[in-house]
Amino acid sequence: MRACQPTVEGVVERDGVAVRFERYGEGEPAILLLPTWTLVHARHWKMQIAYLARHFSALCFDGPGNGGSYTSTEPAAYSDVAYARNAVAVLDAAEVDKAVLVGLSCAASWGLRLRAEHPGRVLGAVFIAPAVPLMPRLPERRVQRFDAVFDDPVDWEKYNAHHWKTDYPDFVRFLMGRIFTEPHSTKQIEDATGWALETDGETLVASDLGLLGFDERTTRKLAARGTCPVLVIHGSDDAVRGHGEGAALAELTGGELVTIAGGGHFPHTRDPVRVNMLIKQFADGVAR
Amino acid sequence: MRARLPDRTGVVDRDGVRVAYEVFEHNGPTLLLIPPSAITHGRVWKGIVGTLARHFRMLITDGLGTGGSDRPLDPRRHAPAEVNADLCALLDAEGVDVAVVVAHCHAVPWALRLAADHPERVLGVVAISPEIEVAREHDHWNPKLAPPGWDLHNKSLWRTEGGYRKWIEFFFDQQLPEPHSTKQYEDGVGWALDTAAEAKIAGDAGLGEPTADEAEQLCATLRCPMLVIHGSVDLCQPVARGIRLAELTDADLVILDGSGHLPHARDPVKVIRLITGFVHRITGEPMTTTTWTRGRSRAKRALYLSSPIGLGHARRDVAVAKELKTLHPELEIDWLAQDPVTRVLEAEGERIHPASRWLASESAHIAAESTGHDLHCFQALRRMDEILVANFMVFQEVVEEGCYDLTVGDEAWDVDYYWHENPELKRGQNVWLTDFVGFLPMPDGGDHEAYLTTDYNAEMIEHIDRFPWIRDRAIFVGSGQDVVPDTFGGQLPAIRDWTNEHFAYSGYITGFTPPDPEEIPAIRERLGYREDEMVCVVAVGGSGVGRALIDKVVAAYPLAKKAMPELRMIVVTGPRIDPATFPERAGLEVRGYVDRLYEHLSVCDLAVVQGGLTTTMELAAAKRPFLYFPLGHHFEQNFHVRHRLERYRAGTCMDYATGDPDDIAARITELAGKPVDYRDVETEGAERAAHLIAELL
């Protein structure tokens, strides 16, 4: 059973594609839980929704390629511009004027774009484990070559288009080990693996290519244009996107940084209580 | 002493009538606190100001008729419009654009009018125990229906000799229905009687409280967020008024169940947290860059609090902490401590929590409470109430942020008291350490002091009966025999029986090992003491309170020297007494500070000291003859320490009041260098205490 059921389940059509969204609760402000990379869908917010719906209202939607929204094998469908348009369409459809954004990992891209381009609709933005191209790759990821063909890829060599298309479950298995560096994460790994296996390697390749346009220059430009408050939450032991990325984003946006010492890349599922309380404190502050 | 002094005081003068106020500077939002003058003044906020001033900018007015303000007798000068103008003038004078206004009782309508007339200046209102006509008042304000006592609310009576005091004493008794409110009662009566009946009569006459209709209209015009705090057993203002006011203004309502009319005085911790939460809600709680460590990633951490009254606690606590670290090498210990404890901790390389700088000084308070050779330590502790609550709030913030597994409080009165008063705030395991149990009255305090000590003991006993889970372990530094044979007073149990049931015994903790007899000659030589001289060390501890005793002993010196020519007297004055202010005499040396004083004490031929536990027990452990003079009115030194020393057959108790230089000289010559038959002082105390604590980790 879910902890709570949606108040509204809807589908909004945006430029000919259908975006599925859910609204939980009636309170103000709305917390817009952004989709992240296609690896998982909106269920990854399952530990946040009931709590946020009780204090505010929670709004979430699936991105392309995984979950109940449209799918595509065209990289353009996965650009940050497309995600931002989906988000605005969902806000319109749910009749939400202003929201607090919460985004995980590469949702920082569309989060930053929404914050910069729709200042009237964004009260504040929480970036959890943000993936932003502000720092060099983590040392262990320097072996990764997305377009190469490895016979028997190991470790981050598995972050590779060919491998995803040939042995997607193996990549998922590997990545889960890097996302959840905290001991005793079996349930979180099972959940995320299940969501990941609802899509396929082909789609993931397209989604990854779609993100390429979000380079350092774009990041800095959009971060500078936005004005609303920012909170960054980043695990000290994040083995997917280093803690330095979160710190750099906080600095760039003038936001506050909360470090989860001992935390990995999915702190919202692994330390949901602390993350929920941080989101609430932040939302209370920006919505007063 | 106050927990914190204002950064500035100011006066607004409107047409020659002056209203006094205090300012506590801070970058945060401004809070304007309005007391219900002329029944009381700005000091009524003493329990909450020290803490709020760490988070907000504070403006505290005395209100007309009280404190530092003028006492106009024309009722028209007390009219609501005039009060409103005074408050605006104050805000103008301080350049305050917007403020959150906190008001109590009949100051609440003033705050509401300010918010209604100047909505742009009032961010929010906290109304505590509001006196406002939105619901019926208690019958006892109606002369025809008033129960006994309330008829003292009578202007004619107030104008008679002692009449106003009668009313005030009755009234504050009614305001504090909570048991064990003696200190709040004394404070309230004292502040009320700071002013004369005529000023209060003028204030009442000019009060111009809104009628029921006016009050409802006033509420309807308010737009700012509000918080109403009201005690369920408020005998001055019925809680129905707070409830109705909250309905009419769409305010947050917090009913304090079991509280009377003065929750900010009687439950300061709760009220501070409510006000802080409200202000943060309306102004935004600042998010701060910080680290939260996952539970599994945390090292075991302890927060150690060591009472700063005397240095004895510091040394024994360092000894216990060292033993604790041998039992749990991974344990990180932070100290929340203040001077002079921090000097010992710094020398030992211990880690002092940075929030320590926020602590209000307990030792300065104790010094301020001392005169001559006298320190009424029970009353001094009572009068330390606002320092204790301010320091507790620092502590609470530290434990909430620091995720400590364990708190050890060596006579940390603030933690022990306020965790029992606010048990939901407890974090982690908690150890209470003390070397005495039971407040005892001094005989010359009469029945009233016995009533007070009994009341304090009863409150402590009730605390522990009701919330046995606040003290996870209570350790008595000593053995069962060291507990005094008295009772807690009244119908309360015998102290020793109760302590046996509620404490574990560690044995005495010296914090140092006394030298073996064969080591003594070498130490004496190193310290410059010859075999053929009688070395008498006179020491009075670190506070300024020792001057009177030193003067008397120095006066005895020539007499003693005459009878004992080999006498050499070393007087150690401590940092607060200037050695240059004593007469020069052959064989008499006056020093301000002596490094490792305990070494001197442990090899001297005689010591003359006050009645403090640590120094006397060091002498007992080192088997030195000594004279000790308990401080006047210091129940701990006069009863608890003396009882313990007698059990060890150690030292000779002297009465400062009756002991003249002749007596002192005679005792010095009689006892210097004489063998003693003291009972051995245990040396395993720190280890035993550490074991008792370590079991909790």
Boltz contact constraints between the chains, C-beta under 6 A:
constraints:
  - contact:
      token1: [A, 231]
      token2: [B, 287]
      max_distance: 6.0
  - contact:
      token1: [A, 256]
      token2: [B, 287]
      max_distance: 6.0
  - contact:
      token1: [A, 256]
      token2: [B, 289]
      max_distance: 6.0
  - contact:
      token1: [A, 257]
      token2: [B, 289]
      max_distance: 6.0
  - contact:
      token1: [A, 258]
      token2: [B, 290]
      max_distance: 6.0
  - contact:
      token1: [A, 259]
      token2: [B, 291]
      max_distance: 6.0
  - contact:
      token1: [A, 260]
      token2: [B, 292]
      max_distance: 6.0
  - contact:
      token1: [A, 261]
      token2: [B, 291]
      max_distance: 6.0
  - contact:
      token1: [A, 261]
      token2: [B, 293]
      max_distance: 6.0
  - contact:
      token1: [A, 261]
      token2: [B, 297]
      max_distance: 6.0
  - contact:
      token1: [A, 262]
      token2: [B, 294]
      max_distance: 6.0
  - contact:
      token1: [A, 262]
      token2: [B, 297]
      max_distance: 6.0
  - contact:
      token1: [A, 263]
      token2: [B, 294]
      max_distance: 6.0
  - contact:
      token1: [A, 274]
      token2: [B, 292]
      max_distance: 6.0
  - contact:
      token1: [A, 282]
      token2: [B, 287]
      max_distance: 6.0
  - contact:
      token1: [A, 285]
      token2: [B, 284]
      max_distance: 6.0
  - contact:
      token1: [A, 285]
      token2: [B, 285]
      max_distance: 6.0
  - contact:
      token1: [A, 288]
      token2: [B, 284]
      max_distance: 6.0
